[in-house]
């Protein structure tokens, strides 16, 4: 069973279950309940919801939530929650996700076992969108990473494990088929993202490159994904000097290139094209190497594998959805350690595609493991398009903060596609420049390029570096996503607890779906 760090089961019904502890409904700022399923509410439940709205306790603003109690039978109390969505004409899937997450957090505080939810309708013709967003938002908010929690202290309810919970999505008879399909898709997406968050949260003494490969092999077997693992011996034969150098300092846990492949059924009437290629940086722990990091926040470097985790989660979702499209995911994994075997500033490396790199900073390791993976993946699979994701630079956080990722690309159409997908999934991106001036900046006196040319424009240097491992004629549309600001969070967000976010799973899945629809 693929771990998702949630204890929630999902049901879809047309009648209110008898054992419900709470009911969740959604309202707009014009004091209207949203959703055809409100007709399933009892007279008392409807009265309580409308009383909260008209009393002004809930004003319909996004993340605005309150509840009241009713006694449905002697000794049985039910809570009715009303959640705000803001202006009806401005409702988006992201707003629904955030509002639903707020409801889930409230339910968790009250430790309810079974809640019924009436999903909002964004547009009547797009009811399923609202349902998917509700389910995804609630299940992402339910993520609770407890693999290393000890025996709970009885006197501390915050430490007690969350009990198994049930969410029942309520539907009218007419909407049931579409709503059921949408709810199940939302659950599948959230489970894939929560799986990515679970593995991203595992510490370096649990997950290293060989162990990560074993975890992924087990998941691939369960999901029917093809899986190939390239070890350090094969890397040497292939000439992957970048990933070998980065992983060289960790003799007992050598690097791994983990390849996942989904071969969806062929789309009739379409000429055969190359697969979509997804590549993720999966540094299971990053000391910075000889250019060692400061100790203060080095522990957060367990999240340096989050680019790879986004690829892992997306591939799991693609497999579960059985999408009719060919997709390859590559996780380039190493530990960047300090030892007598570690690579050094001043070393010159020869990468898979023959490009030589002068090492100026061993903490600029992500681009080295990605360079080999990109060059090898493009040569081996001849993709129709390629995206890589990496927690590459702190500079992108300085530039864009922690609400969006930076994107650099050789193809305007690909950026447009990703931007559109990001707006729908709530995983926003912002384009950063990539041009000959930046490639010139990283030229080396003794090799072809350096892996770091100082702090100036550091995120852009990362993109320029990776462009050396993409065909020079731009025949492969490629985009690099620097997700350093969004891969994990140090504060609670609407549907993310502190820690790994799984950012990118939904974006990659939506982009894959967009490409699939274009091919049909």
Residue pairs with C-beta under 8 A, 6 or more apart in sequence:
1 222
2 191
2 195
2 219
2 222
2 223
2 316
3 147
3 195
3 198
3 199
4 143
4 190
4 191
4 194
4 195
4 198
5 143
5 144
5 145
5 146
5 147
5 194
5 197
5 198
5 201
6 139
6 142
6 143
6 144
6 190
6 191
6 194
7 142
7 144
7 161
7 162
7 163
7 164
7 165
8 138
8 139
8 142
8 164
8 165
8 166
8 167
9 164
9 165
9 166
9 167
10 135
10 139
10 166
10 167
10 168
10 169
10 183
10 184
10 187
11 17
11 166
11 167
11 168
11 169
12 168
12 169
12 171
12 176
12 179
12 180
12 183
12 184
13 168
13 169
13 170
13 171
14 40
14 170
14 171
14 172
14 173
14 176
15 40
15 170
16 23
16 40
16 41
16 42
16 116
16 170
17 114
17 116
17 168
19 113
19 114
20 78
20 114
20 115
20 116
20 168
21 78
21 79
21 112
21 113
21 114
21 115
22 67
22 78
22 79
22 80
22 81
22 107
22 110
22 112
22 114
22 115
22 116
23 41
23 45
23 78
23 79
23 80
23 81
23 115
23 116
23 117
23 118
24 81
24 83
24 100
24 103
24 107
24 115
24 116
24 117
24 118
25 33
25 34
25 35
25 38
25 41
25 49
25 80
25 81
25 82
25 83
25 118
26 33
26 34
26 35
26 82
26 83
26 84
26 85
26 96
26 99
26 118
26 119
26 120
27 33
27 34
27 49
27 53
27 58
27 60
27 82
27 83
27 84
27 85
28 34
28 60
28 84
28 85
28 86
28 87
28 88
28 91
29 59
29 60
29 61
29 84
29 85
29 86
29 87
29 88
30 60
30 87
30 88
31 53
31 54
31 60
32 88
33 49
33 50
33 53
33 82
33 118
34 85
34 88
34 91
34 120
34 121
35 118
35 119
35 120
35 121
35 130
36 121
36 127
36 172
36 175
37 118
37 119
37 170
37 171
37 172
37 175
38 46
38 118
39 172
40 118
40 170
40 172
41 49
41 118
44 70
44 72
45 70
45 78
45 80
48 68
48 70
48 80
49 80
49 82
51 68
52 58
52 66
52 67
52 68
52 80
52 82
53 60
53 82
57 66
58 64
58 65
58 66
58 82
58 83
58 84
59 84
60 84
60 85
60 86
61 84
61 86
62 84
62 85
62 86
62 95
62 98
62 99
63 84
63 98
63 99
63 102
63 494
64 83
64 84
65 81
65 82
65 83
65 84
65 99
65 102
65 103
65 106
66 81
66 82
67 79
67 80
67 81
67 82
67 106
68 79
68 80
69 77
69 78
69 79
69 80
70 77
70 78
70 80
71 77
71 78
72 78
79 110
79 112
81 103
81 106
81 107
83 99
83 100
83 102
83 103
84 99
85 91
85 95
85 96
85 99
85 120
86 95
91 120
91 122
92 122
93 122
93 129
93 130
93 132
93 133
93 424
93 425
93 426
94 133
94 425
94 426
96 119
96 120
96 122
96 130
96 133
96 134
96 137
97 133
97 134
97 136
97 137
97 140
97 426
97 494
97 495
98 137
98 494
98 495
99 137
100 117
100 133
100 134
100 135
100 136
100 137
100 138
100 141
100 495
101 137
101 138
101 140
101 141
101 494
101 495
102 141
102 494
103 117
103 138
104 137
104 138
104 139
104 141
104 142
104 495
105 141
107 115
107 165
108 141
108 142
108 162
111 157
111 162
111 163
112 165
113 163
113 164
113 165
113 166
114 165
114 166
114 168
115 165
115 166
115 167
115 168
116 168
116 169
116 170
117 134
117 138
117 167
117 168
117 169
117 170
118 170
119 127
119 130
119 131
119 134
119 135
119 169
119 170
119 179
119 183
120 130
120 134
121 127
121 130
122 129
122 130
123 129
127 175
127 178
127 179
127 182
128 178
128 179
128 181
128 182
129 182
131 169
131 179
131 182
131 183
131 186
132 182
132 183
132 185
132 186
132 189
133 186
134 169
134 183
134 186
135 167
135 169
135 182
135 183
135 186
135 187
135 190
136 186
136 187
136 189
136 190
136 506
137 494
137 495
138 167
139 186
139 187
139 190
139 191
139 194
140 190
140 193
140 194
140 495
140 496
140 502
141 494
141 495
141 496
141 497
142 162
142 165
143 194
143 197
143 496
143 497
144 162
144 497
145 197
145 198
145 201
145 497
145 499
145 500
146 161
147 198
147 201
147 202
148 203
149 159
149 161
152 159
152 160
152 161
153 159
153 160
154 160
169 179
169 183
171 179
171 180
185 321
188 317
188 320
188 321
189 317
189 505
189 506
189 509
192 313
192 314
192 316
192 317
192 320
192 505
192 509
193 313
193 317
193 502
193 505
193 506
194 502
195 219
195 312
195 313
195 316
196 306
196 309
196 310
196 312
196 313
196 316
196 500
196 502
196 505
197 309
197 499
197 500
197 501
197 502
199 207
199 212
199 215
199 305
199 309
199 312
200 302
200 303
200 305
200 306
200 309
200 487
200 488
200 499
200 500
200 502
201 302
201 499
201 500
202 302
203 302
204 284
204 285
204 301
204 302
204 335
207 215
207 284
207 302
207 305
208 250
208 253
208 284
208 285
208 335
209 247
209 253
209 254
209 255
209 256
209 282
209 284
209 333
209 334
209 335
210 253
210 254
210 256
211 253
212 256
212 258
212 282
212 284
212 305
212 308
212 331
212 333
213 229
213 256
213 258
213 333
216 227
216 258
216 260
216 312
216 331
217 227
217 229
219 225
219 312
219 316
220 226
220 227
220 260
221 227
223 316
223 319
223 320
224 319
225 260
225 261
225 262
225 315
225 316
225 319
226 259
226 260
226 261
226 262
226 263
227 258
227 259
227 260
227 261
228 258
228 259
228 261
229 256
229 257
229 258
229 259
230 238
230 256
230 257
230 258
230 259
231 254
231 256
232 244
232 247
232 254
232 255
232 256
235 243
235 244
235 255
235 257
235 372
236 244
238 352
238 376
239 350
239 351
239 352
239 354
240 257
240 351
240 352
240 372
240 376
241 349
241 350
241 351
241 352
241 357
241 372
242 349
242 351
242 352
242 357
242 368
242 369
242 371
242 372
243 255
243 257
243 332
243 334
243 368
243 369
243 372
243 373
244 255
245 343
245 347
245 349
245 359
245 368
246 255
246 283
246 289
246 334
246 336
246 343
246 365
246 368
246 369
247 254
247 255
247 334
247 335
247 336
247 369
248 341
248 342
248 343
249 289
249 335
249 336
249 337
249 338
249 339
249 341
249 342
249 343
250 334
250 335
250 336
250 337
250 339
251 339
251 341
253 284
253 335
255 332
255 333
255 334
255 335
255 369
256 331
256 333
256 334
257 330
257 331
257 332
257 333
257 372
257 373
257 376
258 282
258 308
258 330
258 331
258 333
259 328
259 329
259 330
259 377
260 311
260 312
260 315
260 328
260 329
260 330
260 331
261 275
261 326
261 327
261 328
261 329
262 315
262 318
262 319
262 323
262 325
262 326
262 327
262 328
262 329
263 326
264 318
264 322
264 323
264 324
264 325
264 326
264 327
264 516
265 322
265 324
266 272
266 324
267 324
267 325
267 516
267 519
267 520
270 519
270 520
273 384
273 519
274 326
274 381
274 382
274 383
274 384
275 325
275 326
275 327
275 328
275 381
275 383
275 384
276 325
276 326
276 327
276 328
276 383
276 384
276 385
276 386
276 387
276 512
276 515
277 327
277 328
277 330
277 377
277 378
277 381
277 383
277 385
277 386
277 387
278 311
278 314
278 315
278 327
278 328
278 329
278 330
278 386
278 387
278 388
278 389
278 508
279 311
279 329
279 330
279 332
279 370
279 373
279 374
279 377
279 386
279 387
279 388
279 389
280 307
280 308
280 309
280 310
280 311
280 312
280 329
280 330
280 331
280 332
280 388
280 389
280 390
281 304
281 305
281 307
281 308
281 332
281 366
281 369
281 370
281 388
281 389
281 390
281 391
281 392
282 305
282 307
282 308
282 309
282 331
282 332
282 333
282 334
282 369
283 301
283 304
283 305
283 333
283 334
283 335
283 336
283 365
283 366
283 369
284 302
284 304
284 305
284 333
284 334
284 335
285 301
285 302
285 304
285 335
285 336
285 337
286 293
286 301
286 304
286 335
286 336
286 363
286 365
287 293
287 298
287 301
287 336
287 337
287 338
288 298
288 336
288 362
288 363
289 336
289 337
289 338
289 342
289 343
289 362
289 363
289 365
290 338
290 342
290 343
290 344
290 345
290 362
291 345
291 361
291 362
291 363
292 338
292 363
293 301
293 363
300 488
303 391
303 487
303 488
303 499
303 500
304 366
304 391
305 333
306 389
306 391
306 483
306 487
306 488
306 500
306 501
306 502
306 503
306 504
307 366
307 388
307 389
307 390
307 391
307 392
307 481
307 483
307 487
307 504
308 331
308 332
308 333
308 389
309 500
309 502
310 389
310 483
310 487
310 502
310 503
310 504
310 505
310 507
310 508
311 329
311 330
311 331
311 389
311 504
311 508
312 329
312 331
313 502
313 504
313 505
314 329
314 504
314 505
314 508
314 509
314 512
315 327
315 329
317 505
317 509
318 325
318 327
318 509
318 512
321 509
323 512
323 513
323 516
324 516
324 520
325 512
325 515
325 516
325 519
327 512
328 377
328 381
328 383
330 373
330 377
332 369
332 370
332 372
332 373
333 369
334 365
334 369
336 362
336 363
336 365
342 362
343 349
343 359
343 362
344 359
344 362
345 359
345 360
345 361
345 362
346 358
346 359
347 358
347 359
348 356
348 357
348 358
348 359
348 446
348 447
349 356
349 357
349 359
349 368
350 356
350 357
351 357
351 368
351 371
351 372
351 375
351 469
352 371
352 372
352 375
352 376
352 379
352 469
353 371
353 375
353 379
353 468
353 469
355 371
355 375
355 448
355 449
355 468
355 469
356 444
356 447
356 448
356 449
357 368
357 371
357 444
357 447
357 448
357 449
357 450
357 451
358 444
358 445
358 446
358 447
358 449
358 450
358 451
359 450
359 451
360 450
360 451
360 452
360 453
361 451
361 452
364 451
364 452
364 462
365 451
366 390
366 391
366 392
366 462
367 390
367 392
367 451
367 462
367 465
367 466
368 451
370 388
370 390
370 466
370 469
371 465
371 466
371 468
371 469
372 469
373 388
374 386
374 388
374 466
374 469
374 470
374 478
375 469
377 383
377 386
378 386
378 469
378 470
378 471
378 476
383 476
384 477
384 515
385 411
385 414
385 476
385 477
385 478
385 515
386 470
386 476
386 477
386 478
386 479
387 414
387 418
387 478
387 479
387 480
387 481
387 508
387 511
388 466
388 478
388 479
388 480
388 481
389 481
389 483
389 504
389 508
390 462
390 480
390 481
390 482
390 483
390 484
391 482
391 483
391 484
391 487
392 459
392 462
392 480
392 482
392 483
392 484
393 458
393 459
393 461
393 462
393 482
393 484
394 458
394 484
395 455
395 457
395 458
395 459
396 405
396 406
396 432
396 459
396 482
396 484
396 485
397 484
397 485
399 406
399 432
399 459
400 406
400 430
400 485
401 485
402 485
402 486
402 489
403 428
403 485
403 486
404 422
404 428
404 429
404 430
404 485
404 486
405 427
405 428
405 429
405 430
405 481
405 482
405 483
405 485
405 486
405 503
405 504
406 429
406 430
406 431
406 432
406 459
406 481
406 482
407 415
407 418
407 419
407 429
407 430
407 431
407 432
407 479
407 480
407 481
407 482
408 431
408 432
408 433
408 434
408 459
408 460
408 462
408 463
408 466
408 467
408 479
408 480
408 482
409 415
409 431
409 434
409 477
409 478
409 479
409 480
410 434
410 467
410 470
410 474
410 477
410 478
411 474
411 477
411 478
411 479
413 477
414 477
414 478
414 479
415 431
415 479
417 511
417 514
417 515
418 429
418 479
418 481
418 507
418 511
419 429
419 431
420 514
421 427
421 507
421 510
421 511
421 514
422 428
422 429
422 507
424 510
425 506
425 507
425 510
426 506
427 486
427 503
427 504
427 506
427 507
429 481
429 507
432 459
432 460
432 463
432 482
433 460
434 460
434 463
434 464
434 467
438 457
438 460
438 461
438 463
438 464
439 449
439 464
439 467
439 468
441 453
441 456
441 457
441 461
441 464
442 449
442 450
442 451
442 452
442 453
442 461
442 464
442 465
443 449
443 450
444 450
448 468
449 465
449 468
451 465
452 458
452 461
453 461
459 482
462 480
462 482
463 480
463 482
466 480
467 478
470 476
470 478
481 504
483 503
483 504
486 501
486 503
487 500
487 501
487 503
487 504
488 499
488 500
488 501
489 496
489 498
489 499
489 501
490 498
491 498
492 498
493 501
